[in-house]
Amino acid sequence: MTPAAVDRPVRIGVQLHPQHATYPQIRDAVSRAEDLGVDVLFNWDHFFPLYGDSDGAHFECWTMLAAWAEQTSRVQIGALVSCNSYRNPDLLADMARTVDHISDGRLILGIGSGWFERDYTEYGYEFGTAGSRLDDLAEALPRIEARYAALNPAPTRTIPTLIGGGGEKKTLKLVAKHGDIWHSFADPEVLKHKLTVLQGHCDVVGRDMSEIEVSVGVGGMGREGRSPDAPEVEGAPLYDLGARLFTMGVGGPDYDLEVVKPWLAWRDQLNASTSTG
């Protein structure tokens, strides 16, 4: 378990896939998820569906987040994750600051280096290589932080940065330097190893690893774990290693949130037990 993870509450996230649905259906899913008590609502940053009909209905990430910021009142919101390649880093910082204000301080800036080649090809971005995209992300993160400091008005608070990915040489080094949340889809064996690597990077840069929330993808669309006891089966080993944010994907057009309910109950049980000692 990561240091001090025991003091961090469990949170449940839902990624609403912004595809194969009308916007009213997405808006309804946002309302239902917030009413259920979900802690974080994510979308994703792509221009085409990732599964199903590759030319099916799809909506853009950041304009949607601004709408969610106005629609909701409690849940945190963000992209899982925003692609660094698609926007100038200073512009992205300004967009994040704006959504942060619209939401009264509920935005998480999820960011990654990008991977979906069709987005790049059809929208005219240079795809490069995995290494070059990670190098671009390394250059962008300090620019985003510097732009926050220059904006008027400033963000409402220090906007938390979620970095997605598990690359040990570059990505986890960026997490150690810039991340408030690290997200992966690692199973327990892999997560244990990656946390050791992340601890090493934190040691090098002088970062207290307990400052970084460990986030994992679980259950939900395209993954195992739909049974009522899924949190105990899938989540418990990850929790024991220090994971505290558990996010599942839900697809349209119906956005069935039944899979989320046992995870919310599990969250409440764990948080109640830790708060009472």
Secondary structure per residue as TSV (DSSP state, phi and psi in degrees):
chain	resnum	aa	ss	phi	psi
A	1	M	-	360.0	138.5
A	2	T	-	-66.2	149.7
A	3	P	T	-55.3	134.2
A	4	A	T	66.4	6.7
A	5	A	G	-61.2	-29.8
A	6	V	G	-60.9	-24.4
A	7	D	G	-87.5	-6.3
A	8	R	S	-96.1	128.5
A	9	P	-	-70.1	153.8
A	10	V	-	-73.6	139.1
A	11	R	E	-129.0	149.7
A	12	I	E	-117.1	126.1
A	13	G	E	-112.7	155.0
A	14	V	E	-130.7	129.3
A	15	Q	E	-99.8	111.6
A	16	L	E	-86.6	112.6
A	17	H	-	-71.2	120.6
A	18	P	-	-83.7	53.8
A	19	Q	B	-143.7	159.4
A	20	H	S	54.5	37.8
A	21	A	S	-155.5	156.5
A	22	T	-	-80.6	162.5
A	23	Y	H	-66.9	-37.8
A	24	P	H	-55.2	-36.4
A	25	Q	H	-66.6	-38.5
A	26	I	H	-66.9	-44.0
A	27	R	H	-59.3	-41.4
A	28	D	H	-63.6	-40.8
A	29	A	H	-64.4	-37.7
A	30	V	H	-60.2	-47.1
A	31	S	H	-62.6	-43.6
A	32	R	H	-65.8	-39.7
A	33	A	H	-66.2	-42.1
A	34	E	H	-65.6	-40.0
A	35	D	H	-64.4	-32.7
A	36	L	H	-67.9	-25.6
A	37	G	T	106.0	16.7
A	38	V	-	-59.6	143.4
A	39	D	S	-84.3	-38.6
A	40	V	E	-136.5	135.0
A	41	L	E	-113.4	124.3
A	42	F	E	-114.4	152.9
A	43	N	E	-114.6	-155.1
A	44	W	-	-138.2	166.0
A	45	D	-	-111.4	82.1
A	46	H	-	-138.0	170.3
A	47	F	S	-113.3	-8.1
A	48	F	S	-140.2	155.7
A	49	P	-	-57.7	147.5
A	50	L	S	-94.6	-14.8
A	51	Y	S	-152.9	167.2
A	52	G	S	75.3	-152.8
A	53	D	-	-62.0	115.5
A	54	S	T	-67.4	-15.3
A	55	D	T	-111.6	20.5
A	56	G	S	-74.2	180.0
A	57	A	-	-60.2	139.6
A	58	H	B	-157.3	146.0
A	59	F	-	-124.9	154.7
A	60	E	-	-77.0	149.7
A	61	C	H	-69.6	-58.7
A	62	W	H	-77.6	-33.2
A	63	T	H	-64.3	-35.1
A	64	M	H	-65.7	-42.0
A	65	L	H	-61.6	-36.8
A	66	A	H	-63.3	-39.8
A	67	A	H	-65.8	-42.2
A	68	W	H	-61.8	-38.3
A	69	A	H	-59.7	-38.7
A	70	E	H	-77.6	-34.1
A	71	Q	H	-73.8	-37.2
A	72	T	-	-96.7	168.4
A	73	S	S	-132.6	-16.9
A	74	R	S	-126.5	-46.0
A	75	V	S	-67.1	144.0
A	76	Q	E	-77.2	153.4
A	77	I	E	-133.7	155.1
A	78	G	E	178.2	174.8
A	79	A	E	-97.1	140.4
A	80	L	T	-122.8	80.2
A	81	V	T	-126.9	165.3
A	82	S	E	-73.7	137.8
A	83	C	E	-85.4	121.0
A	84	N	G	-58.5	-29.9
A	85	S	G	-70.9	-20.4
A	86	Y	G	-87.4	-12.5
A	87	R	S	-145.4	142.4
A	88	N	-	-53.3	133.3
A	89	P	H	-58.0	-36.3
A	90	D	H	-67.9	-39.3
A	91	L	H	-63.4	-44.4
A	92	L	H	-60.0	-40.2
A	93	A	H	-62.1	-40.5
A	94	D	H	-66.5	-41.1
A	95	M	H	-61.4	-44.8
A	96	A	H	-63.7	-43.2
A	97	R	H	-59.4	-41.1
A	98	T	H	-65.5	-46.8
A	99	V	H	-65.9	-34.0
A	100	D	H	-57.8	-43.9
A	101	H	H	-70.3	-42.7
A	102	I	H	-58.2	-37.3
A	103	S	T	-89.0	2.1
A	104	D	T	57.8	43.2
A	105	G	S	82.8	41.3
A	106	R	-	-120.3	9.7
A	107	L	E	-84.2	138.6
A	108	I	E	-109.5	127.8
A	109	L	E	-87.7	95.7
A	110	G	E	-84.9	132.6
A	111	I	E	-147.4	147.4
A	112	G	E	-150.7	178.6
A	113	S	-	-86.3	-12.8
A	114	G	-	92.7	152.2
A	115	W	-	-157.6	-18.9
A	116	F	-	-87.5	101.7
A	117	E	H	-62.2	-33.4
A	118	R	H	-61.5	-39.8
A	119	D	H	-54.4	-48.4
A	120	Y	H	-62.6	-48.7
A	121	T	H	-64.0	-48.2
A	122	E	H	-78.5	-23.2
A	123	Y	H	-102.8	4.2
A	124	G	T	81.5	24.2
A	125	Y	-	-94.7	150.6
A	126	E	-	-76.8	123.1
A	127	F	-	-75.0	-40.5
A	128	G	-	62.7	-143.3
A	129	T	-	-126.1	167.2
A	130	A	H	-57.2	-39.8
A	131	G	H	-66.7	-43.2
A	132	S	H	-67.4	-34.6
A	133	R	H	-68.8	-36.9
A	134	L	H	-68.1	-36.8
A	135	D	H	-63.6	-39.4
A	136	D	H	-62.8	-40.5
A	137	L	H	-63.5	-39.6
A	138	A	H	-61.8	-34.9
A	139	E	H	-76.2	-31.2
A	140	A	H	-74.2	-38.8
A	141	L	H	-58.9	-45.6
A	142	P	H	-64.1	-33.4
A	143	R	H	-65.4	-40.2
A	144	I	H	-61.7	-45.7
A	145	E	H	-63.9	-39.6
A	146	A	H	-68.3	-38.2
A	147	R	H	-67.0	-39.3
A	148	Y	H	-50.8	-45.9
A	149	A	H	-68.6	-22.1
A	150	A	H	-94.7	-11.5
A	151	L	-	-75.9	147.4
A	152	N	S	-131.4	112.8
A	153	P	S	-75.9	158.7
A	154	A	-	-70.1	163.2
A	155	P	-	-54.6	157.3
A	156	T	S	-67.4	-24.1
A	157	R	S	-162.4	-179.5
A	158	T	-	-67.1	110.7
A	159	I	-	-69.7	121.6
A	160	P	-	-66.9	138.2
A	161	T	E	-104.4	121.8
A	162	L	E	-102.0	125.2
A	163	I	E	-111.9	127.4
A	164	G	E	-101.6	144.0
A	165	G	-	125.2	161.0
A	166	G	-	-126.3	13.5
A	167	G	-	-60.6	129.7
A	168	E	T	-81.1	-29.5
A	169	K	T	-86.4	-35.6
A	170	K	T	-114.3	-53.4
A	171	T	H	-62.6	-49.4
A	172	L	H	-68.1	-26.6
A	173	K	H	-66.0	-40.0
A	174	L	H	-66.5	-37.2
A	175	V	H	-60.2	-45.4
A	176	A	H	-60.9	-35.2
A	177	K	H	-87.0	-33.9
A	178	H	H	-128.0	-15.6
A	179	G	-	-86.3	139.6
A	180	D	S	-98.4	-25.1
A	181	I	E	-136.4	136.3
A	182	W	E	-115.3	126.6
A	183	H	E	-115.3	136.2
A	184	S	E	-148.9	174.6
A	185	F	-	-111.9	28.7
A	186	A	-	-69.9	142.9
A	187	D	-	-81.1	171.9
A	188	P	H	-55.3	-43.6
A	189	E	H	-62.4	-44.9
A	190	V	H	-68.9	-41.9
A	191	L	H	-59.5	-42.7
A	192	K	H	-57.6	-44.7
A	193	H	H	-66.0	-46.0
A	194	K	H	-62.8	-36.0
A	195	L	H	-66.1	-34.1
A	196	T	H	-64.3	-41.9
A	197	V	H	-64.7	-44.6
A	198	L	H	-61.2	-40.0
A	199	Q	H	-59.6	-40.0
A	200	G	H	-62.4	-43.1
A	201	H	H	-65.6	-39.2
A	202	C	H	-62.5	-40.2
A	203	D	H	-61.1	-40.3
A	204	V	H	-65.7	-41.8
A	205	V	H	-91.4	-1.0
A	206	G	T	74.7	33.6
A	207	R	-	-102.6	136.9
A	208	D	-	-77.6	113.6
A	209	M	G	-63.0	-22.1
A	210	S	G	-66.5	-13.8
A	211	E	G	-74.9	-14.1
A	212	I	S	-101.8	120.4
A	213	E	E	-78.5	133.3
A	214	V	E	-94.9	121.7
A	215	S	E	-117.4	138.6
A	216	V	E	-134.4	147.1
A	217	G	E	-85.3	132.9
A	218	V	E	-141.0	162.4
A	219	G	E	44.4	-156.6
A	220	G	E	69.4	-165.9
A	221	M	T	-59.3	124.5
A	222	G	T	79.2	5.8
A	223	R	S	-131.4	163.7
A	224	E	S	-75.1	165.8
A	225	G	-	111.1	31.0
A	226	R	-	-90.2	-8.1
A	227	S	S	-74.5	157.8
A	228	P	T	-57.8	-26.7
A	229	D	T	-95.0	15.4
A	230	A	H	-54.8	-41.9
A	231	P	I	-60.0	-42.9
A	232	E	I	-66.7	-33.6
A	233	V	I	-81.2	-49.1
A	234	E	I	-93.5	-41.1
A	235	G	I	-80.4	-35.1
A	236	A	H	-58.6	-45.5
A	237	P	H	-63.3	-34.0
A	238	L	H	-70.8	-39.9
A	239	Y	H	-60.0	-42.9
A	240	D	H	-62.3	-26.1
A	241	L	H	-85.1	-10.5
A	242	G	T	118.7	-0.9
A	243	A	E	-65.8	138.4
A	244	R	E	-131.7	-13.4
A	245	L	E	-116.1	118.8
A	246	F	E	-117.0	118.9
A	247	T	E	-123.6	133.4
A	248	M	E	-120.4	147.6
A	249	G	E	-91.0	143.6
A	250	V	E	-134.0	130.4
A	251	G	-	-104.9	158.9
A	252	G	T	-87.5	173.2
A	253	P	T	-87.3	-11.0
A	254	D	T	-89.0	-28.2
A	255	Y	-	50.3	65.6
A	256	D	-	-73.7	115.3
A	257	L	-	-98.8	9.9
A	258	E	G	-59.5	-35.1
A	259	V	G	-62.9	-22.2
A	260	V	G	-78.9	-29.9
A	261	K	H	-59.1	-45.9
A	262	P	H	-64.3	-29.9
A	263	W	H	-68.9	-36.4
A	264	L	H	-67.3	-40.4
A	265	A	H	-64.5	-40.6
A	266	W	H	-62.0	-44.7
A	267	R	H	-55.9	-48.1
A	268	D	H	-64.6	-38.9
A	269	Q	H	-64.3	-45.7
A	270	L	H	-65.0	-45.1
A	271	N	H	-67.5	-34.8
A	272	A	H	-66.7	-40.1
A	273	S	H	-69.4	-36.0
A	274	T	H	-75.5	-31.5
A	275	S	H	-72.5	-23.8
A	276	T	T	-95.7	0.8
A	277	G	-	80.8	360.0
